[in-house]
């Protein structure tokens, strides 16, 4: 009996794969990709914010390090 169900099961699996493939293509068609100009602007913004945050964190770290060194009397 299991042999009789094998072709049906294979068809069902193939149908699921085809359905998934069609669904995936449909979802990719809905994606709105940014223009080159938008992508450039966003990249510049991310790099600038990252650099500024790095500088800010470094300044806070140096300030706290100096403060703790002053309190503890270390060199």
C-alpha positions in Angstrom: 0.0 0.0 0.0 2.8 2.4 0.7 4.0 1.9 -2.8 0.7 3.2 -4.2 0.9 6.4 -2.2 4.5 7.2 -3.2 3.7 8.8 -6.6 1.0 10.9 -5.0 3.3 12.0 -2.2 6.0 12.9 -4.8 3.5 15.0 -6.7 2.4 16.7 -3.5 6.0 17.6 -2.6 6.7 18.9 -6.1 3.5 21.0 -5.9 4.6 22.5 -2.5 8.1 23.3 -4.0 6.5 25.0 -7.0 4.1 26.9 -4.8 6.9 28.0 -2.6 8.9 29.1 -5.7 6.0 31.1 -7.1 5.3 32.7 -3.7 9.0 33.6 -3.3 9.1 35.3 -6.8 5.9 37.1 -5.9 7.4 38.5 -2.7 10.6 39.5 -4.5 8.5 41.4 -7.0 7.1 43.5 -4.1 10.5 44.7 -3.0 11.2 48.4 -3.6 14.9 48.8 -4.1 16.4 52.2 -3.2 17.9 54.3 -6.0 21.6 54.8 -6.3 21.3 58.3 -5.0 19.3 57.3 -1.9 21.7 54.4 -1.2 24.7 56.8 -1.4 23.0 59.3 1.0 22.0 56.6 3.5 25.5 55.1 3.4 27.1 58.5 4.1 24.7 59.1 6.9 25.5 55.7 8.5 29.3 56.3 8.2 29.0 59.8 9.7 26.9 58.7 12.6 29.2 55.7 13.3 32.3 58.0 13.4 30.5 60.5 15.6 29.4 57.8 18.0 32.9 56.3 18.1 34.3 59.8 19.0 31.7 60.3 21.7 32.2 56.9 23.3 36.0 57.5 23.2 35.6 60.8 24.9 33.3 59.4 27.6 35.7 56.5 28.1 38.7 58.8 28.5 36.8 61.1 30.9 35.7 58.2 33.1 39.2 56.8 33.0 40.7 60.1 34.1 38.0 60.5 36.8 38.5 57.0 38.2 42.3 57.4 38.1 42.0 60.7 40.0 39.7 59.2 42.6 41.8 56.1 43.2 45.1 58.0 43.1 46.6 55.7 40.4 49.0 56.7 37.7 
